[in-house]
Amino acid sequence: MLKRILITAAFLISACVTVNIYFPAAAVERAADQIVKETWGGPAEPAKTPAPQSWNLFSPVRLASLTLASEAHAQEADINVSNPAIRALKESIKERSAAIRPFMDRGNIGIAQDGLLAIRSTDGLNLKERAETKQLVDAENRDRENLYAEIAKANGIQKESIPRIKNIFARSWLDQARAGWWIQDSQGNWKRK
């Protein structure tokens, strides 16, 4: 009897300790794509509205699809990317992008596999330009890291999940890189996009 009580107590304690932490990966991915477009690729694309359906509004199939769609929408997280700190970081990244682009176009700066910028080559750069690229890359990477932390903070995402946010943004930075820019693959090799 005592053994059964101890097993039950152990089960209940372990059940109380287990916490299911939800990470809104899809919402973070959409936010990352939007931010990268806003800061490096022009304005974000407007949300696409579905084409109107010519279904009977009261058909069983239509009602079932509306129910499923509303349930999915209710469960989907909306990531806050518009608080003052996030707006300031986005603006800083956007303003700096014009100074960084020429170095990326020439191949001096590339996008590393972690989504941060890296000095890939100093070929053709004078001493002043070398210092400038280092300052630009350091400032950009600092802003990107701070952006990920602010997104987590603004959305109640645990600090331990910041690396997941960074990975999602890395994919977006790499996917949206311009043709001809240097990007790093998952093995650390540099290649032109």
ABEGO torsion letter per residue (X at the ends): XAAAAAAAAAAAAAAAABBBBBBBAAAAAAAAAAAAAAAAAEBBBBBBBBBBBABBAABAAAAAAAAAAAAAAAABBBBBAABAAAAAAAAAAAAAAAAAAAAAAAGABBBBAAGBBBBABABGBBAAAAAAAAAAAAAAAAAAAAAAAAAAAAAGBBAAAAAAAAAAAAAAAAAABBBGBBBBBAAGBBBBX
